Amino acid sequence: MRVVIAGGHGQIALRLERLLAAGGHEPVGIVRRPEQAADLRAAGAEAVVLDLESASVEDVAAALEGADAAVFAAGAGPGSNAARKDTVDRAAAVLLADAAERAGVRRYVMVSSMGADASHPGDAVFDAYLRAKGAADDAIRARPALDWTILRPGMLTDDAGTGLVRLEARTGRGPVPRDDVAATLAELLDTPATAGLTLELVSGSIPLSVAVKDIAGN
């Protein structure tokens, strides 16, 4: 399976790329800076240098040519202002969806955020982030041409993954290691029956492969 990951140099994306490569898949990471390509190659991924804040739909569709799935794992990151929350966390996700439709890539997995809500109140940068993520989720869910799954992790940590999670439509707040988020994304990509679901993820007591199969069967 050839999987194109927007935000390919992010902490979750690099973990996902390693997992996909180890599983015999072909990960491709879209990165903004050429110097990031070496880290992707070390993770077993191909790098495509493309700035999603200035790229055209045609540019991104070319990067998706021949792919089996697209994953949106990009983010404006800490220290960015409210304007970039919109141009990256919302607009770039929509751009990737537009490009996926143009390239004929139906499977689309979105890394969102717990609490994402297009109508979230407040004037802080984090409030703008939650609005941007919520608006992006709404835009993706409105596309019948995509087999989308939206994953909303809880508070991200750098603890070693346990492989034990809680994955439900509503979990309540809680932490989750980035290792386990990446492993859950890999399972979701391998489980087409999760299309059409918006899921929250926190650490729990269920092996993540079992959690994904259980939610796909509900």
C-alpha atoms as an extended CHARMM CRD file, in Angstrom:
* protein
*
       218  EXT
         1         1  MET       CA              0.0000000000        0.0000000000        0.0000000000  PROA      1               0.0000000000
         2         2  ARG       CA              1.3830000000        3.3980000000       -0.9880000000  PROA      2               0.0000000000
         3         3  VAL       CA              0.4690000000        5.9780000000        1.6610000000  PROA      3               0.0000000000
         4         4  VAL       CA              1.0990000000        9.7130000000        1.2460000000  PROA      4               0.0000000000
         5         5  ILE       CA              1.4020000000       11.5760000000        4.5460000000  PROA      5               0.0000000000
         6         6  ALA       CA              1.0290000000       15.3480000000        4.7170000000  PROA      6               0.0000000000
         7         7  GLY       CA              3.2240000000       16.7560000000        7.4620000000  PROA      7               0.0000000000
         8         8  GLY       CA              5.6650000000       13.9210000000        6.8620000000  PROA      8               0.0000000000
         9         9  HSD       CA              8.3310000000       15.2530000000        9.2310000000  PROA      9               0.0000000000
        10        10  GLY       CA              6.0250000000       15.5210000000       12.2330000000  PROA      10              0.0000000000
        11        11  GLN       CA              6.5200000000       13.3980000000       15.3200000000  PROA      11              0.0000000000
        12        12  ILE       CA              3.5190000000       11.1590000000       14.6550000000  PROA      12              0.0000000000
        13        13  ALA       CA              4.2100000000       11.0180000000       10.9140000000  PROA      13              0.0000000000
        14        14  LEU       CA              7.7990000000        9.8140000000       11.3300000000  PROA      14              0.0000000000
        15        15  ARG       CA              6.6120000000        7.0760000000       13.6610000000  PROA      15              0.0000000000
        16        16  LEU       CA              3.8980000000        6.0820000000       11.1770000000  PROA      16              0.0000000000
        17        17  GLU       CA              6.3860000000        6.0300000000        8.3070000000  PROA      17              0.0000000000
        18        18  ARG       CA              8.6460000000        3.6370000000       10.2160000000  PROA      18              0.0000000000
        19        19  LEU       CA              5.7090000000        1.3440000000       10.9670000000  PROA      19              0.0000000000
        20        20  LEU       CA              4.4750000000        1.3530000000        7.3790000000  PROA      20              0.0000000000
        21        21  ALA       CA              7.9390000000        0.6890000000        5.9760000000  PROA      21              0.0000000000
        22        22  ALA       CA              8.4750000000       -2.1630000000        8.4480000000  PROA      22              0.0000000000
        23        23  GLY       CA              5.1470000000       -3.6270000000        7.3110000000  PROA      23              0.0000000000
        24        24  GLY       CA              6.1980000000       -3.6750000000        3.6670000000  PROA      24              0.0000000000
        25        25  HSD       CA              4.2170000000       -0.6040000000        2.6320000000  PROA      25              0.0000000000
        26        26  GLU       CA              5.4560000000        2.4580000000        0.7220000000  PROA      26              0.0000000000
        27        27  PRO       CA              5.2200000000        5.5830000000        2.8790000000  PROA      27              0.0000000000
        28        28  VAL       CA              5.6390000000        8.9600000000        1.1860000000  PROA      28              0.0000000000
        29        29  GLY       CA              5.9660000000       12.0700000000        3.3000000000  PROA      29              0.0000000000
        30        30  ILE       CA              5.1600000000       15.5820000000        2.1060000000  PROA      30              0.0000000000
        31        31  VAL       CA              7.6160000000       17.9680000000        3.7720000000  PROA      31              0.0000000000
        32        32  ARG       CA              8.1320000000       21.7110000000        3.5720000000  PROA      32              0.0000000000
        33        33  ARG       CA             11.9290000000       21.8790000000        3.7190000000  PROA      33              0.0000000000
        34        34  PRO       CA             14.4510000000       19.9110000000        1.6230000000  PROA      34              0.0000000000
        35        35  GLU       CA             16.6830000000       19.2950000000        4.6420000000  PROA      35              0.0000000000
        36        36  GLN       CA             13.9040000000       17.2280000000        6.2220000000  PROA      36              0.0000000000
        37        37  ALA       CA             14.1220000000       14.5980000000        3.4810000000  PROA      37              0.0000000000
        38        38  ALA       CA             17.0600000000       12.7680000000        5.0840000000  PROA      38              0.0000000000
        39        39  ASP       CA             15.0330000000       12.0200000000        8.2300000000  PROA      39              0.0000000000
        40        40  LEU       CA             12.2560000000       10.5560000000        6.0970000000  PROA      40              0.0000000000
        41        41  ARG       CA             14.6660000000        8.3710000000        4.1640000000  PROA      41              0.0000000000
        42        42  ALA       CA             16.0720000000        7.1410000000        7.4810000000  PROA      42              0.0000000000
        43        43  ALA       CA             12.5080000000        6.2000000000        8.4630000000  PROA      43              0.0000000000
        44        44  GLY       CA             12.0860000000        4.2430000000        5.2420000000  PROA      44              0.0000000000
        45        45  ALA       CA              9.9300000000        6.8270000000        3.4990000000  PROA      45              0.0000000000
        46        46  GLU       CA             10.1260000000        8.6990000000        0.2240000000  PROA      46              0.0000000000
        47        47  ALA       CA             10.1020000000       12.4890000000        0.5970000000  PROA      47              0.0000000000
        48        48  VAL       CA              8.2110000000       14.9870000000       -1.5520000000  PROA      48              0.0000000000
        49        49  VAL       CA              9.1390000000       18.6300000000       -0.9080000000  PROA      49              0.0000000000
        50        50  LEU       CA              5.9950000000       20.7410000000       -1.1350000000  PROA      50              0.0000000000
        51        51  ASP       CA              4.6800000000       23.6650000000        0.8870000000  PROA      51              0.0000000000
        52        52  LEU       CA              0.9890000000       23.0170000000        1.5220000000  PROA      52              0.0000000000
        53        53  GLU       CA              0.4100000000       26.6930000000        2.2950000000  PROA      53              0.0000000000
        54        54  SER       CA              1.3620000000       27.7130000000       -1.2490000000  PROA      54              0.0000000000
        55        55  ALA       CA              0.9680000000       24.5430000000       -3.3660000000  PROA      55              0.0000000000
        56        56  SER       CA             -1.8100000000       24.1740000000       -5.9260000000  PROA      56              0.0000000000
        57        57  VAL       CA             -4.2820000000       21.3070000000       -6.0440000000  PROA      57              0.0000000000
        58        58  GLU       CA             -2.4440000000       20.0780000000       -9.1400000000  PROA      58              0.0000000000
        59        59  ASP       CA              0.8720000000       20.0340000000       -7.2570000000  PROA      59              0.0000000000
        60        60  VAL       CA             -0.5410000000       17.9610000000       -4.4240000000  PROA      60              0.0000000000
        61        61  ALA       CA             -2.4990000000       15.6640000000       -6.7490000000  PROA      61              0.0000000000
        62        62  ALA       CA              0.7740000000       14.8930000000       -8.5420000000  PROA      62              0.0000000000
        63        63  ALA       CA              2.2970000000       13.8270000000       -5.2120000000  PROA      63              0.0000000000
        64        64  LEU       CA             -0.7320000000       11.5590000000       -4.6470000000  PROA      64              0.0000000000
        65        65  GLU       CA             -0.5570000000        9.9110000000       -8.0540000000  PROA      65              0.0000000000
        66        66  GLY       CA             -0.6190000000        6.1200000000       -7.6320000000  PROA      66              0.0000000000
        67        67  ALA       CA             -1.3050000000        6.2760000000       -3.8800000000  PROA      67              0.0000000000
        68        68  ASP       CA             -3.7340000000        3.9890000000       -2.0890000000  PROA      68              0.0000000000
        69        69  ALA       CA             -4.3300000000        6.3400000000        0.8610000000  PROA      69              0.0000000000
        70        70  ALA       CA             -3.6720000000        9.8530000000        2.1310000000  PROA      70              0.0000000000
        71        71  VAL       CA             -3.0300000000       10.8010000000        5.7510000000  PROA      71              0.0000000000
        72        72  PHE       CA             -3.2380000000       14.3690000000        7.0150000000  PROA      72              0.0000000000
        73        73  ALA       CA             -0.8030000000       14.7160000000        9.9110000000  PROA      73              0.0000000000
        74        74  ALA       CA              0.3680000000       18.2850000000        9.3000000000  PROA      74              0.0000000000
        75        75  GLY       CA              0.0680000000       21.0900000000       11.8140000000  PROA      75              0.0000000000
        76        76  ALA       CA              1.1670000000       24.6610000000       12.2440000000  PROA      76              0.0000000000
        77        77  GLY       CA              2.9080000000       23.5830000000       15.4250000000  PROA      77              0.0000000000
        78        78  PRO       CA              3.6370000000       25.2590000000       18.7500000000  PROA      78              0.0000000000
        79        79  GLY       CA              4.4550000000       28.9310000000       18.5960000000  PROA      79              0.0000000000
        80        80  SER       CA              2.4200000000       29.5550000000       15.4560000000  PROA      80              0.0000000000
        81        81  ASN       CA             -0.2530000000       32.2430000000       15.3770000000  PROA      81              0.0000000000
        82        82  ALA       CA             -3.9920000000       31.9520000000       14.8180000000  PROA      82              0.0000000000
        83        83  ALA       CA             -3.6860000000       32.7480000000       11.1100000000  PROA      83              0.0000000000
        84        84  ARG       CA             -1.4140000000       29.7570000000       10.5400000000  PROA      84              0.0000000000
        85        85  LYS       CA             -3.7830000000       27.5020000000       12.4560000000  PROA      85              0.0000000000
        86        86  ASP       CA             -6.2430000000       28.2790000000        9.6890000000  PROA      86              0.0000000000
        87        87  THR       CA             -3.8690000000       28.0240000000        6.7260000000  PROA      87              0.0000000000
        88        88  VAL       CA             -2.2910000000       24.7510000000        7.8940000000  PROA      88              0.0000000000
        89        89  ASP       CA             -4.6620000000       22.9460000000       10.2370000000  PROA      89              0.0000000000
        90        90  ARG       CA             -7.7580000000       23.7220000000        8.1700000000  PROA      90              0.0000000000
        91        91  ALA       CA             -6.8790000000       24.8530000000        4.6470000000  PROA      91              0.0000000000
        92        92  ALA       CA             -4.0570000000       22.3590000000        4.0600000000  PROA      92              0.0000000000
        93        93  ALA       CA             -6.3140000000       19.4900000000        5.1330000000  PROA      93              0.0000000000
        94        94  VAL       CA             -8.9470000000       20.6540000000        2.6660000000  PROA      94              0.0000000000
        95        95  LEU       CA             -6.2880000000       21.0230000000       -0.0320000000  PROA      95              0.0000000000
        96        96  LEU       CA             -5.1410000000       17.4280000000        0.5400000000  PROA      96              0.0000000000
        97        97  ALA       CA             -8.7630000000       16.2720000000        0.2670000000  PROA      97              0.0000000000
        98        98  ASP       CA             -9.2520000000       18.2100000000       -2.9770000000  PROA      98              0.0000000000
        99        99  ALA       CA             -6.0540000000       16.6750000000       -4.3540000000  PROA      99              0.0000000000
       100       100  ALA       CA             -7.0480000000       13.1770000000       -3.2400000000  PROA      100             0.0000000000
       101       101  GLU       CA            -10.3290000000       13.4810000000       -5.1020000000  PROA      101             0.0000000000
       102       102  ARG       CA             -8.5140000000       14.7350000000       -8.1920000000  PROA      102             0.0000000000
       103       103  ALA       CA             -5.9740000000       11.8780000000       -8.0290000000  PROA      103             0.0000000000
       104       104  GLY       CA             -8.6660000000        9.2550000000       -7.3940000000  PROA      104             0.0000000000
       105       105  VAL       CA             -7.4320000000        8.3800000000       -3.8960000000  PROA      105             0.0000000000
       106       106  ARG       CA            -10.5020000000        7.4810000000       -1.8540000000  PROA      106             0.0000000000
       107       107  ARG       CA             -8.9630000000        6.5130000000        1.5060000000  PROA      107             0.0000000000
       108       108  TYR       CA             -8.2770000000        9.5660000000        3.6750000000  PROA      108             0.0000000000
       109       109  VAL       CA             -7.2680000000        9.4340000000        7.3300000000  PROA      109             0.0000000000
       110       110  MET       CA             -7.2600000000       12.6730000000        9.2940000000  PROA      110             0.0000000000
       111       111  VAL       CA             -5.2930000000       13.3010000000       12.4850000000  PROA      111             0.0000000000
       112       112  SER       CA             -7.5030000000       15.7570000000       14.3250000000  PROA      112             0.0000000000
       113       113  SER       CA             -7.6900000000       16.7740000000       17.9730000000  PROA      113             0.0000000000
       114       114  MET       CA             -9.9240000000       15.9960000000       20.8820000000  PROA      114             0.0000000000
       115       115  GLY       CA            -12.2070000000       18.9990000000       21.3660000000  PROA      115             0.0000000000
       116       116  ALA       CA            -12.0660000000       20.0370000000       17.7160000000  PROA      116             0.0000000000
       117       117  ASP       CA            -15.1500000000       22.1310000000       16.9820000000  PROA      117             0.0000000000
       118       118  ALA       CA            -15.6900000000       24.7170000000       14.2580000000  PROA      118             0.0000000000
       119       119  SER       CA            -17.8130000000       26.7810000000       16.6720000000  PROA      119             0.0000000000
       120       120  HSD       CA            -15.4250000000       26.5520000000       19.6310000000  PROA      120             0.0000000000
       121       121  PRO       CA            -15.4610000000       29.9130000000       21.4800000000  PROA      121             0.0000000000
       122       122  GLY       CA            -12.4990000000       31.9350000000       22.6600000000  PROA      122             0.0000000000
       123       123  ASP       CA             -9.7800000000       34.2420000000       21.4200000000  PROA      123             0.0000000000
       124       124  ALA       CA             -6.6280000000       32.3270000000       22.3990000000  PROA      124             0.0000000000
       125       125  VAL       CA             -4.4410000000       30.6620000000       19.7820000000  PROA      125             0.0000000000
       126       126  PHE       CA             -5.4650000000       27.2210000000       21.0570000000  PROA      126             0.0000000000
       127       127  ASP       CA             -9.1050000000       28.1930000000       20.5840000000  PROA      127             0.0000000000
       128       128  ALA       CA             -8.3090000000       29.0860000000       16.9670000000  PROA      128             0.0000000000
       129       129  TYR       CA             -6.5860000000       25.7140000000       16.6120000000  PROA      129             0.0000000000
       130       130  LEU       CA             -9.6480000000       23.8190000000       17.8190000000  PROA      130             0.0000000000
       131       131  ARG       CA            -11.8740000000       25.8120000000       15.4540000000  PROA      131             0.0000000000
       132       132  ALA       CA             -9.5350000000       25.1300000000       12.5220000000  PROA      132             0.0000000000
       133       133  LYS       CA             -9.4100000000       21.4000000000       13.2690000000  PROA      133             0.0000000000
       134       134  GLY       CA            -13.1750000000       21.2660000000       13.6930000000  PROA      134             0.0000000000
       135       135  ALA       CA            -13.7670000000       23.0770000000       10.3970000000  PROA      135             0.0000000000
       136       136  ALA       CA            -11.3450000000       20.7240000000        8.6470000000  PROA      136             0.0000000000
       137       137  ASP       CA            -13.1410000000       17.6850000000       10.0750000000  PROA      137             0.0000000000
       138       138  ASP       CA            -16.4880000000       19.0580000000        8.9140000000  PROA      138             0.0000000000
       139       139  ALA       CA            -15.1220000000       19.6570000000        5.4080000000  PROA      139             0.0000000000
       140       140  ILE       CA            -13.7380000000       16.1160000000        5.1740000000  PROA      140             0.0000000000
       141       141  ARG       CA            -16.9290000000       14.4930000000        6.4570000000  PROA      141             0.0000000000
       142       142  ALA       CA            -18.9130000000       16.3190000000        3.7750000000  PROA      142             0.0000000000
       143       143  ARG       CA            -17.1040000000       14.5020000000        0.9380000000  PROA      143             0.0000000000
       144       144  PRO       CA            -18.8400000000       11.3580000000       -0.3340000000  PROA      144             0.0000000000
       145       145  ALA       CA            -15.9580000000       10.7460000000       -2.7540000000  PROA      145             0.0000000000
       146       146  LEU       CA            -13.6330000000        9.9990000000        0.1950000000  PROA      146             0.0000000000
       147       147  ASP       CA            -13.5580000000        6.9760000000        2.4880000000  PROA      147             0.0000000000
       148       148  TRP       CA            -12.5140000000        9.0860000000        5.4620000000  PROA      148             0.0000000000
       149       149  THR       CA            -11.6710000000        8.2610000000        9.0450000000  PROA      149             0.0000000000
       150       150  ILE       CA            -11.0240000000       11.0300000000       11.5740000000  PROA      150             0.0000000000
       151       151  LEU       CA             -8.8500000000       10.2410000000       14.5970000000  PROA      151             0.0000000000
       152       152  ARG       CA             -8.9340000000       12.6200000000       17.5640000000  PROA      152             0.0000000000
       153       153  PRO       CA             -6.1750000000       11.7460000000       20.0500000000  PROA      153             0.0000000000
       154       154  GLY       CA             -6.0870000000       13.0080000000       23.6080000000  PROA      154             0.0000000000
       155       155  MET       CA             -3.1020000000       14.7760000000       25.1590000000  PROA      155             0.0000000000
       156       156  LEU       CA             -0.0150000000       13.6170000000       23.2570000000  PROA      156             0.0000000000
       157       157  THR       CA              2.9850000000       12.3580000000       25.2130000000  PROA      157             0.0000000000
       158       158  ASP       CA              6.4350000000       11.0520000000       24.3240000000  PROA      158             0.0000000000
       159       159  ASP       CA              6.0940000000        8.0730000000       26.6540000000  PROA      159             0.0000000000
       160       160  ALA       CA              6.8400000000        4.6920000000       25.1310000000  PROA      160             0.0000000000
       161       161  GLY       CA              3.7780000000        3.1790000000       23.5390000000  PROA      161             0.0000000000
       162       162  THR       CA              2.0100000000        0.3930000000       25.3930000000  PROA      162             0.0000000000
       163       163  GLY       CA             -0.2100000000       -0.8220000000       22.5560000000  PROA      163             0.0000000000
       164       164  LEU       CA             -3.1520000000       -0.5430000000       24.9540000000  PROA      164             0.0000000000
       165       165  VAL       CA             -5.7770000000        2.0600000000       24.1050000000  PROA      165             0.0000000000
       166       166  ARG       CA             -9.3560000000        3.1610000000       24.3810000000  PROA      166             0.0000000000
       167       167  LEU       CA            -10.8030000000        3.9310000000       20.9350000000  PROA      167             0.0000000000
       168       168  GLU       CA            -14.4150000000        5.0550000000       20.8030000000  PROA      168             0.0000000000
       169       169  ALA       CA            -16.6700000000        7.7550000000       19.4100000000  PROA      169             0.0000000000
       170       170  ARG       CA            -16.3550000000        9.4130000000       22.8300000000  PROA      170             0.0000000000
       171       171  THR       CA            -13.6470000000        8.4400000000       25.2910000000  PROA      171             0.0000000000
       172       172  GLY       CA            -13.3580000000       11.4400000000       27.5700000000  PROA      172             0.0000000000
       173       173  ARG       CA            -10.0760000000       13.2490000000       27.9610000000  PROA      173             0.0000000000
       174       174  GLY       CA             -6.8020000000       11.5510000000       28.7240000000  PROA      174             0.0000000000
       175       175  PRO       CA             -3.2070000000       11.1560000000       27.5600000000  PROA      175             0.0000000000
       176       176  VAL       CA             -1.9260000000        8.9140000000       24.7890000000  PROA      176             0.0000000000
       177       177  PRO       CA              1.6620000000        8.2920000000       23.6090000000  PROA      177             0.0000000000
       178       178  ARG       CA              2.5150000000        9.3770000000       20.0740000000  PROA      178             0.0000000000
       179       179  ASP       CA              3.7620000000        5.8040000000       19.5120000000  PROA      179             0.0000000000
       180       180  ASP       CA              0.2470000000        4.4970000000       20.0740000000  PROA      180             0.0000000000
       181       181  VAL       CA             -1.3260000000        7.1730000000       17.8750000000  PROA      181             0.0000000000
       182       182  ALA       CA              0.9410000000        6.1850000000       14.9930000000  PROA      182             0.0000000000
       183       183  ALA       CA              0.2510000000        2.4820000000       15.5270000000  PROA      183             0.0000000000
       184       184  THR       CA             -3.4990000000        3.1550000000       15.5940000000  PROA      184             0.0000000000
       185       185  LEU       CA             -3.2360000000        5.0920000000       12.3220000000  PROA      185             0.0000000000
       186       186  ALA       CA             -1.4750000000        2.1280000000       10.7290000000  PROA      186             0.0000000000
       187       187  GLU       CA             -4.2620000000       -0.1800000000       11.9150000000  PROA      187             0.0000000000
       188       188  LEU       CA             -6.9350000000        2.2000000000       10.6380000000  PROA      188             0.0000000000
       189       189  LEU       CA             -5.2920000000        2.2790000000        7.2210000000  PROA      189             0.0000000000
       190       190  ASP       CA             -5.4190000000       -1.5280000000        7.1890000000  PROA      190             0.0000000000
       191       191  THR       CA             -9.0880000000       -1.5470000000        8.2330000000  PROA      191             0.0000000000
       192       192  PRO       CA            -11.3090000000       -0.0420000000        5.4970000000  PROA      192             0.0000000000
       193       193  ALA       CA            -14.4240000000       -0.7430000000        7.5830000000  PROA      193             0.0000000000
       194       194  THR       CA            -13.4860000000        2.2320000000        9.7850000000  PROA      194             0.0000000000
       195       195  ALA       CA            -14.3970000000        4.6030000000        6.9450000000  PROA      195             0.0000000000
       196       196  GLY       CA            -17.0310000000        7.1160000000        7.9640000000  PROA      196             0.0000000000
       197       197  LEU       CA            -16.0630000000        7.1080000000       11.6530000000  PROA      197             0.0000000000
       198       198  THR       CA            -14.8680000000        9.9510000000       13.8720000000  PROA      198             0.0000000000
       199       199  LEU       CA            -12.9570000000        8.3880000000       16.7610000000  PROA      199             0.0000000000
       200       200  GLU       CA            -11.3280000000        9.5690000000       19.9740000000  PROA      200             0.0000000000
       201       201  LEU       CA             -8.1890000000        7.8450000000       21.2560000000  PROA      201             0.0000000000
       202       202  VAL       CA             -6.6230000000        7.7360000000       24.7170000000  PROA      202             0.0000000000
       203       203  SER       CA             -4.5400000000        5.2020000000       26.5930000000  PROA      203             0.0000000000
       204       204  GLY       CA             -6.5690000000        2.2920000000       27.8880000000  PROA      204             0.0000000000
       205       205  SER       CA             -6.5730000000       -1.4430000000       28.4480000000  PROA      205             0.0000000000
       206       206  ILE       CA             -7.4770000000       -2.8940000000       25.0360000000  PROA      206             0.0000000000
       207       207  PRO       CA             -4.8160000000       -3.9720000000       22.5140000000  PROA      207             0.0000000000
       208       208  LEU       CA             -5.0590000000       -1.4090000000       19.7290000000  PROA      208             0.0000000000
       209       209  SER       CA             -5.5170000000       -3.9800000000       16.9630000000  PROA      209             0.0000000000
       210       210  VAL       CA             -8.4890000000       -5.3900000000       18.9030000000  PROA      210             0.0000000000
       211       211  ALA       CA             -9.8320000000       -1.8770000000       19.5600000000  PROA      211             0.0000000000
       212       212  VAL       CA             -9.7610000000       -1.0490000000       15.8520000000  PROA      212             0.0000000000
       213       213  LYS       CA            -11.4530000000       -4.3200000000       14.8810000000  PROA      213             0.0000000000
       214       214  ASP       CA            -14.1040000000       -3.8240000000       17.5760000000  PROA      214             0.0000000000
       215       215  ILE       CA            -14.9370000000       -0.2710000000       16.4560000000  PROA      215             0.0000000000
       216       216  ALA       CA            -15.0320000000       -1.3580000000       12.8050000000  PROA      216             0.0000000000
       217       217  GLY       CA            -17.5910000000       -4.0100000000       13.6510000000  PROA      217             0.0000000000
       218       218  ASN       CA            -19.9160000000       -1.6920000000       15.5770000000  PROA      218             0.0000000000
